[in-house]
Structures are given as C-alpha cells and as structure tokens.
Amino acid sequence: MKFGVVTFPGSNCDQDMIYVLKEILKHEVVELWHKDSDLQGAEFIILPGGFSYGDYLRSGAIARFSPIMEKVIDFANNGGFVMGICNGFQVLCESGLLEGTLQHNTSHKFICKNVHLKPANKSNALTADLEDRAYKIPIAHGEGNYFASPETLANLKANEQILFYYSDENGNVSLEANPNGSIENIAGITNNGKNVFGMMPHPERAADENLGNTDGRDLFESLLNNINSLVG
C-alpha cells in the first residue's frame, strides 16, 4: 500500500504518522505538500493532526482551499481512500467529504489526555477487525466537539457511518466519558461510501511499543487488512 501524508503549514503530526506507516507498519509513504497538485500515485491519503494555518477562522477552514485538497477531494469522490485525524478530520468536514462539523470543546479548553473508544460497528475497513471493547487512544484538541443536525445524525446511524463512541475503560458510553461534548459521544465517522474516515483521537500516538500502548496499531491493521482486498 502506498500512502500519501499531506503537510499543511501548522501540521505537527505528519512525521508521527509517517513513522508509524513506514517503520511500524512497513508501507511506502510519499510526503505531500499543501501546494502540490499531484498525489504521486498514492493509494491512500492521510490528513494528519496539527493546527493548519494556525486554526484561523475555524479549524481546517483555510486548509480546505489548499491546492492539494482539490486533488484529494477528486480522489475521494472517485472512491479513493482518505483518512483525517484530529485537524485532518476538521479539514474533511470543512471540505464536505464528511458530514457535520467540529465545534469548540464544551469546556472551552484544549484537552490532551488518553481517552477510550468503543467501536460502533464492523461495517467499514477501520473497525471491521476490532474487538467489542474499549481502545485507549490519546486526544489533543480544542475543537473536537462533533455536531450534526438531527437529519444527518439519523442518516449516520442508519448507514452505520459512525466509527467510534467515547466510552470509559470498560466500554460504557456515557456523558461522563465524553471529553468534549460531542453529540451522542461520537468520536469519528465515515462517509456513505465507507472510503473516507475521520476521527478526533490519535491512533498514531498509540502504535509503538515504546509508548506503552499499541491500541492504535489495531486500528491501522484492521484498515490494512480490509482495504487490501478492495484495492488489490
């Protein structure tokens, strides 16, 4: 699998992602700059976390207009695989590739800590191989409060587009386990075609044994196990 990792001005998780993809998962990676207009043959595009363009206006609002995003949007609309993590999730929502929006945390504070995620279903590549348990994954965001209209929320549920719910360590989804106020504890979603993925938590920060937590690696391995059969 050939991955393309996009770097915007202000990205700060691009190298973390490249390290996990190359050194941990042993896949080819090309580094894509926000001004590029060529995806260099990448089969899977990742928009990493950070503070693109300083999070001016709204998080991801300016990055959505970077030259590379025109190609990413075309790629996704033609069935190509795209994943956005944290700021990348925000960019995907701003670009219209994912529904809903990310608002300020209800605490109005930046939150950086480990949280737990409960997979919502097995109908997409990212969660297909995951167990029915809580996965410990870090978050680091100020605008991670996912919101969608009642109609959008109903469609996400009906099409099994919700990826993860914030939960406690035992997998209980509750208000107390919600770190940012996200509607119904939603931590990540996919599009209707199940080829575009967005999540606020950082699985790349929980994929190396040296960090004492490899729960995030399970997500990447599920993704790879299930998309390989789709892209050959």
Backbone hydrogen bonds, N-H to C=O, Kabsch-Sander energy under -0.5 kcal/mol:
donor,donor_aa,acceptor,acceptor_aa,energy
3,F,1,M,-0.7
3,F,28,E,-2.8
4,G,44,F,-2.8
5,V,30,V,-2.2
6,V,4,G,-0.6
6,V,46,I,-2.3
7,T,32,L,-2.9
8,F,6,V,-0.5
11,S,8,F,-2.5
12,N,49,G,-1.6
13,C,49,G,-1.6
17,M,13,C,-2.1
18,I,14,D,-2.5
19,Y,15,Q,-2.4
20,V,16,D,-2.1
21,L,17,M,-2.5
22,K,18,I,-2.6
23,E,19,Y,-2.6
24,I,19,Y,-1.0
24,I,20,V,-0.8
25,L,20,V,-2.6
27,H,21,L,-2.6
28,E,1,M,-0.9
30,V,3,F,-2.7
32,L,5,V,-2.8
32,L,30,V,-0.5
34,H,7,T,-1.6
36,D,33,W,-2.3
42,A,39,L,-1.9
43,E,2,K,-3.0
44,F,2,K,-1.3
45,I,81,F,-2.6
46,I,4,G,-3.0
47,L,83,M,-2.9
51,F,10,G,-2.6
53,Y,9,P,-3.5
54,G,51,F,-2.4
55,D,52,S,-2.0
56,Y,53,Y,-1.4
58,R,56,Y,-1.4
61,A,58,R,-2.1
62,I,58,R,-0.5
64,R,60,G,-1.6
65,F,62,I,-2.1
66,S,63,A,-2.1
68,I,34,H,-2.2
69,M,66,S,-1.3
70,E,66,S,-0.7
70,E,67,P,-0.9
71,K,67,P,-0.8
72,V,68,I,-2.1
73,I,69,M,-2.9
74,D,70,E,-1.9
75,F,71,K,-2.6
76,A,72,V,-2.7
77,N,73,I,-2.6
78,N,74,D,-1.1
79,G,76,A,-2.0
80,G,75,F,-2.8
81,F,43,E,-0.9
82,V,195,N,-2.3
83,M,45,I,-2.5
84,G,197,F,-2.8
85,I,47,L,-2.4
86,C,199,M,-2.8
88,G,85,I,-2.4
89,F,86,C,-0.6
90,Q,86,C,-2.0
91,V,87,N,-2.3
92,L,88,G,-2.1
93,C,89,F,-2.1
94,E,90,Q,-2.4
95,S,91,V,-2.0
96,G,92,L,-0.6
96,G,93,C,-0.8
97,L,92,L,-1.5
98,L,92,L,-1.4
101,T,147,F,-2.4
103,Q,101,T,-0.5
103,Q,145,N,-2.8
105,N,142,G,-2.6
106,T,180,N,-1.7
108,H,105,N,-1.9
111,I,141,H,-2.7
113,K,139,I,-1.4
115,V,137,I,-2.2
116,H,167,S,-0.7
117,L,135,Y,-2.3
118,K,165,Y,-3.0
120,A,163,L,-2.8
121,N,163,L,-0.5
127,T,124,N,-0.5
128,A,124,N,-1.5
130,L,127,T,-1.4
133,R,131,E,-2.0
135,Y,117,L,-2.6
137,I,115,V,-2.1
137,I,135,Y,-0.7
139,I,113,K,-2.8
141,H,111,I,-2.0
145,N,103,Q,-2.0
146,Y,144,G,-1.2
147,F,101,T,-2.7
153,L,149,S,-3.0
154,A,150,P,-2.2
155,N,151,E,-1.9
156,L,152,T,-2.6
157,K,153,L,-2.0
158,A,154,A,-2.5
159,N,155,N,-2.4
160,E,157,K,-1.2
161,Q,156,L,-3.2
162,I,156,L,-0.6
163,L,188,G,-2.6
164,F,188,G,-1.0
165,Y,118,K,-2.1
166,Y,185,N,-3.0
167,S,116,H,-2.6
168,D,172,N,-1.8
171,G,168,D,-2.1
173,V,171,G,-0.6
174,S,172,N,-0.7
177,A,174,S,-0.7
178,N,175,L,-1.4
183,I,146,Y,-2.9
185,N,182,S,-2.1
186,I,183,I,-1.8
187,A,164,F,-2.8
188,G,164,F,-1.0
189,I,198,G,-2.0
190,T,161,Q,-2.3
191,N,196,V,-1.7
194,K,191,N,-1.4
197,F,82,V,-2.8
198,G,189,I,-2.7
199,M,84,G,-2.0
200,M,187,A,-2.1
202,H,138,P,-3.2
205,R,202,H,-1.2
206,A,203,P,-1.7
207,A,204,E,-0.6
208,D,213,N,-0.5
211,L,208,D,-2.0
212,G,209,E,-1.7
213,N,208,D,-0.9
216,G,206,A,-1.9
217,R,206,A,-1.2
217,R,214,T,-0.6
218,D,214,T,-0.9
218,D,215,D,-0.6
219,L,215,D,-0.8
219,L,216,G,-0.5
220,F,216,G,-1.6
221,E,217,R,-2.6
222,S,218,D,-2.1
223,L,219,L,-2.2
224,L,220,F,-2.6
225,N,221,E,-2.6
226,N,222,S,-1.6
227,I,223,L,-2.4
228,N,224,L,-1.6
230,L,227,I,-0.7
231,V,227,I,-2.3
232,G,228,N,-1.2
